[in-house]
Amino acid sequence: MKNTLSDLNNYLFEQLERLNDDSLTDEQLEIQLRKTDQIVKVSEKIIANGELAFKAIQHKDKYYGTGGKSLPPMLEGEW
């Protein structure tokens, strides 16, 4: 994974495909379900961070223009 939202999307679909594998035993399915739960929790945090960066850029552009002041590095998104 290269740590982009597109990569995250691909990873989530890959996990969905693993869950849909009819050849999984009950034990393997249980392992995949636990793994999926953790992946979803982390994914939600990644998406929330992306939303925060996006909102910060929108706010900056609205109040300072696109060429004005910059945001703190923590809030800068790479667009």
N, C-alpha and C positions, 0 to 999 in steps of 0.2 A: 504494500500500500504506500502511496506517495503522499498521503495526508491531505487530500483535497476532498471537497464535498462530493465530487464525482466518484472518487475512489470509495468513499464511504457508501454511496448509493450502490455501487457495484458489489461491495462486500456484503451489504444487507441482502441483496438479491441472491448472492451465492449462498448465504446462510439459509435463505428461504428454500432454495433448491435442495440443500442438505436435509432440511426438515421434511421435504416432500418425497424423500427417497423411500420407496416402499420396501426396500430390502433391509432396512434398519431393524434390528431386534428391539424389543421393548427397552432393554438396558441402554442400547445405543441411542435410541430416541430420547430417553430421559436425559442422557448426557447432553445431547444436542439442544434440548429444551432449556436446560440450565445455562448452557453456553449462550443461547439466544437471549435469555433474560439479561445476562450481563452485557451482551453486545448492545441491546436496546438501551439499557441505562447509560452506557458510555456514549452511544450515538446521540441520545437526547441532550447530553451536556455539550457535545461538539456542536450540534445544531444551535443550541442556545448561545454559545459563544460566537458563532457566525452571525446570528441575528443581532447580537449586541454590537459587533463590529460594523455591521451594515447600518444599524440605527445611528451609531456614532458618526459615520460618514455622512449620512443623510442630514443629521443635525448640523454638522459642521458646514456642509454645503448650503444649507438653508440660511444659517445665520452669518457665515463668514465668506460665502462664495466658494467657488471651486479652486481659486488660487490664493485664498487667504491663509489664515492661521492654520497650523497643523495640530493634529490631535496628539495626545501623549502616545508614545510608541506602543504601549500595551493595547491601545484601542485602534491602532492603525490596521486596516485590512490590506492585504495584497490583492489588488484588483487589476 
